[in-house]
Amino acid sequence: MGSTLTTSSQMSCPHAGTVNAMSSNTVVDAGDTVLRSTDTFTISNCTFTLPGPKPSPCLKVQWLIGDVKVSVAGSPALSTDSLGLCLSGDMIPQGMVNITSTQTRVSST
């Protein structure tokens, strides 16, 4: 299993849009709030456009697989092994979340 994702982890959509995490969790590890699959993840600055051209930016993340070993407050925590799907405003899948950096002190191994 991978490193635990926290509020300081950096993630993006396949089109380099920035993933922003908003957590109601109060559990802190490695100095930051641990992210859960039930938290809210929005995406900003995605420039994806369909042919036409019709803007179709990634706007949110739906987590398909959380951490299988760690849960926080009854919800699966997220790690670098978790799978998140980026969705457009029409809920059309746009690709998987890219996790570009996270803390390395806490993992679910």
MOPAC internal coordinates of N, CA, C and O (Angstrom, degrees):
PM7 1SCF
backbone

  N    0.0000 0     0.00 0     0.00 0    0    0    0
  C    1.4397 1     0.00 0     0.00 0    1    0    0
  C    1.5227 1   109.14 1     0.00 0    2    1    0
  O    1.2310 1   120.53 1   -17.14 1    3    2    1
  N    1.3068 1   116.60 1   162.86 1    3    2    1
  C    1.4529 1   120.17 1  -171.19 1    5    3    2
  C    1.5081 1   115.18 1  -102.33 1    6    5    3
  O    1.2310 1   121.64 1     6.64 1    7    6    5
  N    1.3185 1   114.46 1  -173.36 1    7    6    5
  C    1.4581 1   122.23 1   178.95 1    9    7    6
  C    1.5248 1   109.88 1   -70.04 1   10    9    7
  O    1.2310 1   120.62 1   -38.26 1   11   10    9
  N    1.3226 1   116.41 1   141.74 1   11   10    9
  C    1.4529 1   122.95 1  -179.07 1   13   11   10
  C    1.5248 1   110.92 1   -69.10 1   14   13   11
  O    1.2310 1   120.86 1   -43.91 1   15   14   13
  N    1.3454 1   115.97 1   136.09 1   15   14   13
  C    1.4647 1   120.41 1   176.22 1   17   15   14
  C    1.5200 1   110.12 1   -84.92 1   18   17   15
  O    1.2310 1   121.11 1   -42.35 1   19   18   17
  N    1.3256 1   115.49 1   137.65 1   19   18   17
  C    1.4604 1   122.11 1   178.70 1   21   19   18
  C    1.5272 1   108.60 1  -128.49 1   22   21   19
  O    1.2310 1   121.09 1    -1.42 1   23   22   21
  N    1.3236 1   115.52 1   178.58 1   23   22   21
  C    1.4581 1   119.74 1  -179.87 1   25   23   22
  C    1.5224 1   112.95 1   -64.93 1   26   25   23
  O    1.2310 1   119.30 1   166.65 1   27   26   25
  N    1.3127 1   118.94 1   -13.35 1   27   26   25
  C    1.4688 1   120.27 1   176.81 1   29   27   26
  C    1.5364 1   112.12 1   -96.02 1   30   29   27
  O    1.2310 1   119.98 1   178.46 1   31   30   29
  N    1.3285 1   117.64 1    -1.54 1   31   30   29
  C    1.4693 1   120.77 1   176.63 1   33   31   30
  C    1.5228 1   109.29 1   -66.07 1   34   33   31
  O    1.2310 1   121.01 1   -33.85 1   35   34   33
  N    1.3222 1   115.68 1   146.15 1   35   34   33
  C    1.4608 1   120.57 1   178.47 1   37   35   34
  C    1.5197 1   109.65 1  -108.73 1   38   37   35
  O    1.2310 1   121.51 1   -50.69 1   39   38   37
  N    1.3507 1   114.71 1   129.31 1   39   38   37
  C    1.4527 1   121.57 1  -178.54 1   41   39   38
  C    1.5160 1   109.14 1  -137.21 1   42   41   39
  O    1.2310 1   121.09 1   -23.30 1   43   42   41
  N    1.3436 1   115.52 1   156.70 1   43   42   41
  C    1.4652 1   119.93 1   177.65 1   45   43   42
  C    1.5168 1   109.77 1  -145.12 1   46   45   43
  O    1.2310 1   121.48 1   -15.91 1   47   46   45
  N    1.3392 1   114.76 1   164.09 1   47   46   45
  C    1.4571 1   120.40 1   173.15 1   49   47   46
  C    1.5299 1   107.86 1   -83.99 1   50   49   47
  O    1.2310 1   119.17 1    -6.81 1   51   50   49
  N    1.3300 1   119.19 1   173.19 1   51   50   49
  C    1.4649 1   120.55 1  -179.29 1   53   51   50
  C    1.5269 1   114.12 1   -63.64 1   54   53   51
  O    1.2310 1   120.49 1   167.04 1   55   54   53
  N    1.3493 1   116.67 1   -12.96 1   55   54   53
  C    1.4681 1   121.26 1  -177.57 1   57   55   54
  C    1.5267 1   111.32 1  -107.88 1   58   57   55
  O    1.2310 1   120.52 1  -161.23 1   59   58   57
  N    1.3238 1   116.60 1    18.77 1   59   58   57
  C    1.4712 1   125.70 1   177.00 1   61   59   58
  C    1.5164 1   114.19 1    73.60 1   62   61   59
  O    1.2310 1   119.46 1  -163.32 1   63   62   61
  N    1.3355 1   118.64 1    16.68 1   63   62   61
  C    1.4582 1   121.06 1   172.22 1   65   63   62
  C    1.5184 1   109.67 1   -71.87 1   66   65   63
  O    1.2310 1   120.06 1   -28.92 1   67   66   65
  N    1.3083 1   117.49 1   151.08 1   67   66   65
  C    1.4633 1   122.97 1  -176.21 1   69   67   66
  C    1.5189 1   111.28 1   -88.64 1   70   69   67
  O    1.2310 1   120.51 1   -51.04 1   71   70   69
  N    1.3377 1   116.64 1   128.96 1   71   70   69
  C    1.4626 1   121.87 1   176.00 1   73   71   70
  C    1.5244 1   107.94 1   -89.14 1   74   73   71
  O    1.2310 1   121.29 1   -52.63 1   75   74   73
  N    1.3373 1   115.14 1   127.37 1   75   74   73
  C    1.4647 1   122.23 1   179.07 1   77   75   74
  C    1.5184 1   108.85 1  -113.54 1   78   77   75
  O    1.2310 1   120.31 1   -55.05 1   79   78   77
  N    1.3358 1   117.02 1   124.95 1   79   78   77
  C    1.4620 1   121.70 1  -178.01 1   81   79   78
  C    1.5205 1   110.56 1  -101.48 1   82   81   79
  O    1.2310 1   120.80 1   -46.16 1   83   82   81
  N    1.3365 1   116.07 1   133.84 1   83   82   81
  C    1.4540 1   122.56 1   174.28 1   85   83   82
  C    1.5209 1   107.32 1  -122.10 1   86   85   83
  O    1.2310 1   120.82 1   -64.70 1   87   86   85
  N    1.3188 1   116.03 1   115.30 1   87   86   85
  C    1.4562 1   120.41 1  -174.93 1   89   87   86
  C    1.5221 1   111.50 1  -116.19 1   90   89   87
  O    1.2310 1   120.96 1   -38.92 1   91   90   89
  N    1.3227 1   115.78 1   141.08 1   91   90   89
  C    1.4607 1   121.25 1   172.51 1   93   91   90
  C    1.5283 1   109.95 1   -97.13 1   94   93   91
  O    1.2310 1   120.59 1  -177.83 1   95   94   93
  N    1.3089 1   116.47 1     2.17 1   95   94   93
  C    1.4582 1   123.45 1  -179.80 1   97   95   94
  C    1.5230 1   110.22 1   -69.17 1   98   97   95
  O    1.2310 1   120.44 1   -35.83 1   99   98   97
  N    1.3193 1   116.76 1   144.17 1   99   98   97
  C    1.4618 1   120.74 1   176.87 1  101   99   98
  C    1.5297 1   112.11 1  -112.73 1  102  101   99
  O    1.2310 1   120.08 1  -179.49 1  103  102  101
  N    1.3361 1   117.45 1     0.51 1  103  102  101
  C    1.4595 1   120.84 1   178.83 1  105  103  102
  C    1.5233 1   109.00 1   -79.62 1  106  105  103
  O    1.2310 1   121.35 1   -51.65 1  107  106  105
  N    1.3345 1   115.03 1   128.35 1  107  106  105
  C    1.4534 1   120.79 1  -176.98 1  109  107  106
  C    1.5222 1   109.48 1  -115.93 1  110  109  107
  O    1.2310 1   121.18 1   -45.34 1  111  110  109
  N    1.3345 1   115.35 1   134.66 1  111  110  109
  C    1.4603 1   122.69 1   173.99 1  113  111  110
  C    1.5134 1   107.15 1  -135.28 1  114  113  111
  O    1.2310 1   120.07 1   -38.31 1  115  114  113
  N    1.2927 1   117.47 1   141.69 1  115  114  113
  C    1.4604 1   122.46 1   177.63 1  117  115  114
  C    1.5254 1   111.44 1    56.95 1  118  117  115
  O    1.2310 1   120.23 1  -152.00 1  119  118  117
  N    1.3496 1   117.17 1    28.00 1  119  118  117
  C    1.4600 1   121.17 1   175.81 1  121  119  118
  C    1.5148 1   115.44 1    86.17 1  122  121  119
  O    1.2310 1   119.36 1   177.14 1  123  122  121
  N    1.3325 1   118.83 1    -2.86 1  123  122  121
  C    1.4585 1   122.23 1  -178.73 1  125  123  122
  C    1.5241 1   110.10 1  -132.88 1  126  125  123
  O    1.2310 1   120.77 1   -16.67 1  127  126  125
  N    1.3250 1   116.14 1   163.33 1  127  126  125
  C    1.4546 1   121.86 1   178.75 1  129  127  126
  C    1.5292 1   110.10 1   -72.33 1  130  129  127
  O    1.2310 1   120.76 1   -48.00 1  131  130  129
  N    1.3222 1   116.14 1   132.00 1  131  130  129
  C    1.4628 1   122.04 1   178.29 1  133  131  130
  C    1.5238 1   108.82 1   -74.04 1  134  133  131
  O    1.2310 1   120.51 1   -46.47 1  135  134  133
  N    1.3303 1   116.64 1   133.53 1  135  134  133
  C    1.4605 1   121.59 1   179.74 1  137  135  134
  C    1.5160 1   111.13 1   -87.10 1  138  137  135
  O    1.2310 1   121.33 1   -35.77 1  139  138  137
  N    1.3456 1   115.06 1   144.23 1  139  138  137
  C    1.4577 1   122.25 1   179.62 1  141  139  138
  C    1.5188 1   110.03 1  -121.69 1  142  141  139
  O    1.2310 1   120.54 1   -19.81 1  143  142  141
  N    1.3061 1   116.57 1   160.19 1  143  142  141
  C    1.4637 1   120.71 1  -179.76 1  145  143  142
  C    1.5176 1   111.95 1   -64.90 1  146  145  143
  O    1.2310 1   119.58 1   159.73 1  147  146  145
  N    1.3192 1   118.41 1   -20.27 1  147  146  145
  C    1.4646 1   122.33 1  -179.12 1  149  147  146
  C    1.5272 1   112.89 1   -89.47 1  150  149  147
  O    1.2310 1   119.61 1   175.94 1  151  150  149
  N    1.3220 1   118.35 1    -4.06 1  151  150  149
  C    1.4655 1   121.42 1   177.75 1  153  151  150
  C    1.5295 1   109.94 1   -70.88 1  154  153  151
  O    1.2310 1   120.49 1   -11.15 1  155  154  153
  N    1.3116 1   116.66 1   168.85 1  155  154  153
  C    1.4620 1   122.44 1  -179.86 1  157  155  154
  C    1.5233 1   109.83 1   -97.04 1  158  157  155
  O    1.2310 1   120.77 1   -50.83 1  159  158  157
  N    1.3230 1   116.13 1   129.17 1  159  158  157
  C    1.4591 1   122.56 1  -179.75 1  161  159  158
  C    1.5256 1   108.70 1  -125.81 1  162  161  159
  O    1.2310 1   120.54 1   -65.68 1  163  162  161
  N    1.3332 1   116.57 1   114.32 1  163  162  161
  C    1.4610 1   121.12 1   177.46 1  165  163  162
  C    1.5238 1   108.90 1  -109.16 1  166  165  163
  O    1.2310 1   120.94 1   -19.18 1  167  166  165
  N    1.3216 1   115.82 1   160.82 1  167  166  165
  C    1.4604 1   121.21 1  -178.47 1  169  167  166
  C    1.5249 1   108.69 1  -124.64 1  170  169  167
  O    1.2310 1   120.96 1   -47.73 1  171  170  169
  N    1.3186 1   115.77 1   132.27 1  171  170  169
  C    1.4612 1   121.02 1   177.76 1  173  171  170
  C    1.5299 1   109.72 1  -122.55 1  174  173  171
  O    1.2310 1   121.12 1   -24.53 1  175  174  173
  N    1.3128 1   115.47 1   155.47 1  175  174  173
  C    1.4721 1   123.64 1   175.66 1  177  175  174
  C    1.5217 1   114.85 1    65.76 1  178  177  175
  O    1.2310 1   119.78 1  -153.60 1  179  178  177
  N    1.3320 1   118.03 1    26.40 1  179  178  177
  C    1.4668 1   120.86 1   172.84 1  181  179  178
  C    1.5253 1   107.46 1   -81.57 1  182  181  179
  O    1.2310 1   120.53 1   -48.92 1  183  182  181
  N    1.3066 1   116.59 1   131.08 1  183  182  181
  C    1.4644 1   121.13 1  -176.22 1  185  183  182
  C    1.5329 1   113.52 1  -107.75 1  186  185  183
  O    1.2310 1   119.91 1  -165.20 1  187  186  185
  N    1.3321 1   117.79 1    14.80 1  187  186  185
  C    1.4597 1   120.12 1  -176.54 1  189  187  186
  C    1.5275 1   110.98 1   -61.34 1  190  189  187
  O    1.2310 1   120.73 1   -44.79 1  191  190  189
  N    1.3287 1   116.21 1   135.21 1  191  190  189
  C    1.4593 1   123.24 1  -179.93 1  193  191  190
  C    1.5283 1   109.54 1  -132.94 1  194  193  191
  O    1.2310 1   120.89 1   -46.20 1  195  194  193
  N    1.3157 1   115.91 1   133.80 1  195  194  193
  C    1.4637 1   121.54 1   174.72 1  197  195  194
  C    1.5285 1   109.16 1   -79.03 1  198  197  195
  O    1.2310 1   119.92 1   -18.46 1  199  198  197
  N    1.3297 1   117.75 1   161.54 1  199  198  197
  C    1.4670 1   119.41 1   175.87 1  201  199  198
  C    1.5277 1   109.84 1   -57.81 1  202  201  199
  O    1.2310 1   120.41 1   -38.19 1  203  202  201
  N    1.2809 1   116.82 1   141.81 1  203  202  201
  C    1.4479 1   120.56 1   178.03 1  205  203  202
  C    1.5049 1   115.43 1   140.02 1  206  205  203
  O    1.2310 1   114.32 1   141.08 1  207  206  205
  N    1.2277 1   128.36 1   -38.92 1  207  206  205
  C    1.4774 1   127.67 1   -18.12 1  209  207  206
  C    1.5286 1   111.37 1   -84.37 1  210  209  207
  O    1.2310 1   121.03 1   -45.03 1  211  210  209
  N    1.3065 1   115.64 1   134.97 1  211  210  209
  C    1.4600 1   121.56 1   178.44 1  213  211  210
  C    1.5255 1   108.07 1  -119.09 1  214  213  211
  O    1.2310 1   119.96 1   -62.41 1  215  214  213
  N    1.3294 1   117.69 1   117.59 1  215  214  213
  C    1.4720 1   118.91 1   177.02 1  217  215  214
  C    1.5273 1   110.72 1   -58.50 1  218  217  215
  O    1.2310 1   120.62 1   -45.66 1  219  218  217
  N    1.3108 1   116.43 1   134.34 1  219  218  217
  C    1.4601 1   122.11 1   178.44 1  221  219  218
  C    1.5247 1   109.16 1  -144.61 1  222  221  219
  O    1.2310 1   120.60 1  -119.60 1  223  222  221
  N    1.3366 1   116.46 1    60.40 1  223  222  221
  C    1.4621 1   119.00 1  -175.42 1  225  223  222
  C    1.5270 1   113.06 1   -69.24 1  226  225  223
  O    1.2310 1   121.26 1   -28.09 1  227  226  225
  N    1.3208 1   115.20 1   151.91 1  227  226  225
  C    1.4585 1   121.11 1   170.36 1  229  227  226
  C    1.5312 1   106.61 1   -67.74 1  230  229  227
  O    1.2310 1   120.32 1   -44.85 1  231  230  229
  N    1.3437 1   117.00 1   135.15 1  231  230  229
  C    1.4641 1   120.36 1  -177.89 1  233  231  230
  C    1.5186 1   114.22 1  -123.22 1  234  233  231
  O    1.2310 1   119.74 1   155.78 1  235  234  233
  N    1.3309 1   118.10 1   -24.22 1  235  234  233
  C    1.4615 1   119.34 1  -179.17 1  237  235  234
  C    1.5159 1   110.62 1  -151.33 1  238  237  235
  O    1.2310 1   121.17 1   -13.35 1  239  238  237
  N    1.3250 1   115.38 1   166.65 1  239  238  237
  C    1.4627 1   122.31 1   179.15 1  241  239  238
  C    1.5198 1   109.20 1  -117.89 1  242  241  239
  O    1.2310 1   121.15 1   -46.57 1  243  242  241
  N    1.3151 1   115.41 1   133.43 1  243  242  241
  C    1.4612 1   122.05 1   171.63 1  245  243  242
  C    1.5278 1   106.25 1  -113.57 1  246  245  243
  O    1.2310 1   120.15 1   -58.65 1  247  246  245
  N    1.3166 1   117.31 1   121.35 1  247  246  245
  C    1.4645 1   121.07 1  -178.60 1  249  247  246
  C    1.5215 1   109.40 1   -84.27 1  250  249  247
  O    1.2310 1   120.79 1   -55.87 1  251  250  249
  N    1.3215 1   116.10 1   124.13 1  251  250  249
  C    1.4575 1   122.45 1  -178.98 1  253  251  250
  C    1.5219 1   111.62 1   -90.18 1  254  253  251
  O    1.2310 1   120.91 1   143.58 1  255  254  253
  N    1.3303 1   115.86 1   -36.42 1  255  254  253
  C    1.4602 1   121.50 1  -179.18 1  257  255  254
  C    1.5179 1   108.87 1  -135.88 1  258  257  255
  O    1.2310 1   120.93 1   -59.40 1  259  258  257
  N    1.3311 1   115.84 1   120.60 1  259  258  257
  C    1.4549 1   121.51 1   174.56 1  261  259  258
  C    1.5175 1   109.86 1   -93.62 1  262  261  259
  O    1.2310 1   120.91 1     7.26 1  263  262  261
  N    1.3034 1   115.87 1  -172.74 1  263  262  261
  C    1.4621 1   120.93 1   177.47 1  265  263  262
  C    1.5200 1   108.35 1   -69.45 1  266  265  263
  O    1.2310 1   119.74 1   -50.03 1  267  266  265
  N    1.3170 1   118.09 1   129.97 1  267  266  265
  C    1.4623 1   121.22 1  -176.62 1  269  267  266
  C    1.5295 1   112.88 1   -82.12 1  270  269  267
  O    1.2310 1   119.79 1   166.54 1  271  270  269
  N    1.3316 1   118.00 1   -13.46 1  271  270  269
  C    1.4585 1   120.68 1  -177.51 1  273  271  270
  C    1.5207 1   114.48 1  -107.18 1  274  273  271
  O    1.2310 1   119.78 1   157.20 1  275  274  273
  N    1.3422 1   118.02 1   -22.80 1  275  274  273
  C    1.4594 1   120.78 1  -172.64 1  277  275  274
  C    1.5213 1   110.51 1  -121.79 1  278  277  275
  O    1.2310 1   121.22 1   -48.81 1  279  278  277
  N    1.3371 1   115.28 1   131.19 1  279  278  277
  C    1.4652 1   119.79 1   171.79 1  281  279  278
  C    1.5224 1   108.05 1  -128.39 1  282  281  279
  O    1.2310 1   121.54 1   -27.71 1  283  282  281
  N    1.3211 1   114.66 1   152.29 1  283  282  281
  C    1.4624 1   121.80 1  -179.91 1  285  283  282
  C    1.5204 1   107.52 1  -129.88 1  286  285  283
  O    1.2310 1   120.79 1   -56.88 1  287  286  285
  N    1.3235 1   116.09 1   123.12 1  287  286  285
  C    1.4708 1   121.63 1  -179.78 1  289  287  286
  C    1.5293 1   111.09 1    52.68 1  290  289  287
  O    1.2310 1   120.32 1  -141.12 1  291  290  289
  N    1.3294 1   116.98 1    38.88 1  291  290  289
  C    1.4481 1   122.24 1   175.25 1  293  291  290
  C    1.5246 1   116.57 1    83.66 1  294  293  291
  O    1.2310 1   119.99 1  -179.44 1  295  294  293
  N    1.3298 1   117.63 1     0.56 1  295  294  293
  C    1.4648 1   121.33 1   179.33 1  297  295  294
  C    1.5224 1   109.45 1  -119.18 1  298  297  295
  O    1.2310 1   120.25 1   -34.58 1  299  298  297
  N    1.3423 1   117.12 1   145.42 1  299  298  297
  C    1.4658 1   118.80 1   178.34 1  301  299  298
  C    1.5301 1   111.53 1   -59.66 1  302  301  299
  O    1.2310 1   121.28 1   -46.38 1  303  302  301
  N    1.3214 1   115.15 1   133.62 1  303  302  301
  C    1.4642 1   119.63 1   172.49 1  305  303  302
  C    1.5254 1   107.47 1   -73.37 1  306  305  303
  O    1.2310 1   120.47 1    -9.59 1  307  306  305
  N    1.3229 1   116.71 1   170.41 1  307  306  305
  C    1.4571 1   121.17 1   177.61 1  309  307  306
  C    1.5184 1   109.56 1  -113.16 1  310  309  307
  O    1.2310 1   120.76 1   -33.75 1  311  310  309
  N    1.3252 1   116.15 1   146.25 1  311  310  309
  C    1.4611 1   121.81 1   177.62 1  313  311  310
  C    1.5248 1   108.55 1  -138.70 1  314  313  311
  O    1.2310 1   120.93 1    -1.76 1  315  314  313
  N    1.3081 1   115.82 1   178.24 1  315  314  313
  C    1.4594 1   119.95 1   178.78 1  317  315  314
  C    1.5259 1   111.93 1   -65.32 1  318  317  315
  O    1.2310 1   119.69 1   166.67 1  319  318  317
  N    1.3160 1   118.19 1   -13.33 1  319  318  317
  C    1.4580 1   122.17 1   175.85 1  321  319  318
  C    1.5274 1   113.24 1   -91.14 1  322  321  319
  O    1.2310 1   119.81 1   175.19 1  323  322  321
  N    1.3371 1   117.97 1    -4.81 1  323  322  321
  C    1.4582 1   121.99 1   179.41 1  325  323  322
  C    1.5217 1   110.22 1   -73.09 1  326  325  323
  O    1.2310 1   120.74 1   -26.02 1  327  326  325
  N    1.3355 1   116.20 1   153.98 1  327  326  325
  C    1.4639 1   121.32 1   179.34 1  329  327  326
  C    1.5205 1   110.04 1  -116.70 1  330  329  327
  O    1.2310 1   121.08 1   -58.21 1  331  330  329
  N    1.3321 1   115.54 1   121.79 1  331  330  329
  C    1.4534 1   121.58 1   178.45 1  333  331  330
  C    1.5199 1   110.13 1  -119.91 1  334  333  331
  O    1.2310 1   120.20 1   -42.37 1  335  334  333
  N    1.3146 1   117.22 1   137.63 1  335  334  333
  C    1.4545 1   123.58 1  -178.95 1  337  335  334
  C    1.5291 1   109.47 1  -105.35 1  338  337  335
  O    1.2310 1   120.37 1   -52.87 1  339  338  337
  N    1.3177 1   116.90 1   127.13 1  339  338  337
  C    1.4614 1   122.39 1   176.86 1  341  339  338
  C    1.5227 1   108.55 1   -82.75 1  342  341  339
  O    1.2310 1   120.65 1   -45.38 1  343  342  341
  N    1.3395 1   116.36 1   134.62 1  343  342  341
  C    1.4535 1   121.88 1  -177.11 1  345  343  342
  C    1.5220 1   111.09 1  -123.38 1  346  345  343
  O    1.2310 1   121.05 1   -33.45 1  347  346  345
  N    1.3396 1   115.61 1   146.55 1  347  346  345
  C    1.4634 1   121.06 1   174.82 1  349  347  346
  C    1.5245 1   108.98 1   -81.24 1  350  349  347
  O    1.2310 1   120.55 1    -1.89 1  351  350  349
  N    1.3215 1   116.55 1   178.11 1  351  350  349
  C    1.4586 1   121.09 1   176.95 1  353  351  350
  C    1.5151 1   112.77 1   -62.60 1  354  353  351
  O    1.2310 1   120.25 1   154.82 1  355  354  353
  N    1.3430 1   117.13 1   -25.18 1  355  354  353
  C    1.4658 1   122.68 1   176.80 1  357  355  354
  C    1.5225 1   111.99 1   -89.27 1  358  357  355
  O    1.2310 1   120.61 1  -169.50 1  359  358  357
  N    1.3465 1   116.44 1    10.50 1  359  358  357
  C    1.4671 1   123.83 1  -179.18 1  361  359  358
  C    1.5184 1   112.76 1    64.48 1  362  361  359
  O    1.2310 1   120.44 1  -151.26 1  363  362  361
  N    1.3394 1   116.77 1    28.74 1  363  362  361
  C    1.4641 1   121.85 1   177.36 1  365  363  362
  C    1.5275 1   108.60 1   -88.93 1  366  365  363
  O    1.2310 1   119.49 1   -52.80 1  367  366  365
  N    1.3351 1   118.58 1   127.20 1  367  366  365
  C    1.4667 1   120.82 1   178.25 1  369  367  366
  C    1.5277 1   110.92 1   -60.54 1  370  369  367
  O    1.2310 1   120.94 1   -47.06 1  371  370  369
  N    1.3437 1   115.81 1   132.94 1  371  370  369
  C    1.4592 1   121.87 1  -177.58 1  373  371  370
  C    1.5302 1   112.53 1  -114.76 1  374  373  371
  O    1.2310 1   119.93 1   171.57 1  375  374  373
  N    1.3143 1   117.74 1    -8.43 1  375  374  373
  C    1.4582 1   122.05 1  -177.67 1  377  375  374
  C    1.5151 1   111.28 1   134.98 1  378  377  375
  O    1.2310 1   121.01 1    -2.15 1  379  378  377
  N    1.3144 1   115.68 1   177.85 1  379  378  377
  C    1.4640 1   121.69 1  -175.79 1  381  379  378
  C    1.5279 1   111.75 1   -89.53 1  382  381  379
  O    1.2310 1   121.13 1   -26.89 1  383  382  381
  N    1.3284 1   115.44 1   153.11 1  383  382  381
  C    1.4579 1   122.51 1   175.78 1  385  383  382
  C    1.5291 1   109.47 1   -66.54 1  386  385  383
  O    1.2310 1   120.40 1   -40.83 1  387  386  385
  N    1.3262 1   116.85 1   139.17 1  387  386  385
  C    1.4648 1   122.48 1   172.25 1  389  387  386
  C    1.5212 1   107.56 1  -101.08 1  390  389  387
  O    1.2310 1   120.37 1   -58.27 1  391  390  389
  N    1.3254 1   116.90 1   121.73 1  391  390  389
  C    1.4571 1   121.79 1   176.04 1  393  391  390
  C    1.5194 1   105.94 1   -95.76 1  394  393  391
  O    1.2310 1   120.65 1   -68.77 1  395  394  393
  N    1.3372 1   116.35 1   111.23 1  395  394  393
  C    1.4609 1   120.03 1  -172.97 1  397  395  394
  C    1.5212 1   113.52 1   -96.36 1  398  397  395
  O    1.2310 1   119.90 1   153.29 1  399  398  397
  N    1.3314 1   117.79 1   -26.71 1  399  398  397
  C    1.4688 1   119.25 1   174.67 1  401  399  398
  C    1.5149 1   109.76 1  -160.78 1  402  401  399
  O    1.2310 1   121.23 1   -28.46 1  403  402  401
  N    1.3161 1   115.25 1   151.54 1  403  402  401
  C    1.4576 1   122.00 1   177.23 1  405  403  402
  C    1.5262 1   107.76 1  -157.36 1  406  405  403
  O    1.2310 1   121.32 1    -8.02 1  407  406  405
  N    1.3054 1   115.09 1   171.98 1  407  406  405
  C    1.4607 1   119.57 1   176.00 1  409  407  406
  C    1.5297 1   108.69 1   -69.78 1  410  409  407
  O    1.2310 1   119.76 1   -21.73 1  411  410  409
  N    1.3028 1   118.06 1   158.27 1  411  410  409
  C    1.4695 1   121.02 1  -177.60 1  413  411  410
  C    1.5212 1   112.84 1  -120.61 1  414  413  411
  O    1.2310 1   120.36 1  -176.80 1  415  414  413
  N    1.3301 1   116.92 1     3.20 1  415  414  413
  C    1.4644 1   119.20 1  -176.79 1  417  415  414
  C    1.5233 1   113.47 1   -81.43 1  418  417  415
  O    1.2310 1   119.92 1   152.81 1  419  418  417
  N    1.3418 1   117.75 1   -27.19 1  419  418  417
  C    1.4553 1   120.63 1  -177.12 1  421  419  418
  C    1.5210 1   108.79 1  -120.03 1  422  421  419
  O    1.2310 1   121.22 1   -52.08 1  423  422  421
  N    1.3451 1   115.27 1   127.92 1  423  422  421
  C    1.4578 1   119.46 1   177.02 1  425  423  422
  C    1.5106 1   108.91 1  -139.61 1  426  425  423
  O    1.2310 1   120.80 1    -9.83 1  427  426  425
  N    1.3086 1   116.08 1   170.17 1  427  426  425
  C    1.4459 1   121.42 1  -178.95 1  429  427  426
  C    1.5193 1   112.43 1  -102.68 1  430  429  427
  O    1.2310 1   120.25 1  -154.88 1  431  430  429
  N    1.3171 1   117.14 1    25.12 1  431  430  429
  C    1.4558 1   119.88 1   179.14 1  433  431  430
  C    1.4948 1   111.57 1   -81.63 1  434  433  431
  O    1.2310 1   120.10 1   180.00 1  435  434  433

